[in-house]
Amino acid sequence: MSAPLRIAVIQGSTRDGRLGPTVARWIDAHAADRPDMTTDLIDLAETPLPTVFPQLGQAPARAEDRDLLAAVSPRIAAADAFVVVTPEYNHSYPASLKNAIDWHNREWHAKPVGFVAYGGFSAGLRAIEHLRGVFAELHAVTLRDAVGLQGAWGQFDAAGRAVDPATDTAATAMLDRLAWWAQVLREGRAKTPYGA
């Protein structure tokens, strides 16, 4: 049996009063309960990244920027796959998430990305559609199966459990697909480094 897949769960919201941590802990628990996965929950509010980029191809000049990146970048690089947890803001995803994506490049290559999105009527699906194009540019594989939470504030009880069993079923389906792609792509990268 192969080593468990390393799944980075990236919680993209940094807004005060956010629902994101509840959603992220819920999907993280689903993944962590599986024998084929280990998880690393990266909350972008707890691990903020710089917002001023260096000249293309250069390392950040400021030591504090390098320290902020050191708290996140190795964790993204070590992951075999990702679950991105995002709210939908103005028909898209938050700037904090785009910032975290843009600080990295090769770390995303040839790795699968699953999505858990939440919002009002749209269930966050417009944020997912915007993210698909961004991750395609970074040579990542996005999953068709995603979890969308409509009217998200009413989707979890006080203990952070999903109130609708169908939500847990959707999470299981998405993680099953993520596991398949993560295993195949991990084996592929080991056999032939991506871009070689």
Secondary structure as UniProt FT lines:
FT   STRAND          5..11
FT   TURN            16..17
FT   HELIX           20..32
FT   TURN            35..36
FT   STRAND          37..43
FT   TURN            44..46
FT   TURN            56..57
FT   HELIX           63..70
FT   TURN            71..72
FT   HELIX           73..78
FT   STRAND          81..87
FT   TURN            90..91
FT   HELIX           95..102
FT   HELIX           106..108
FT   TURN            109..110
FT   STRAND          112..119
FT   TURN            121..124
FT   HELIX           125..137
FT   TURN            138..139
FT   STRAND          141..142
FT   STRAND          147..150
FT   HELIX           152..154
FT   TURN            158..159
FT   HELIX           165..191
FT   TURN            194..195
//
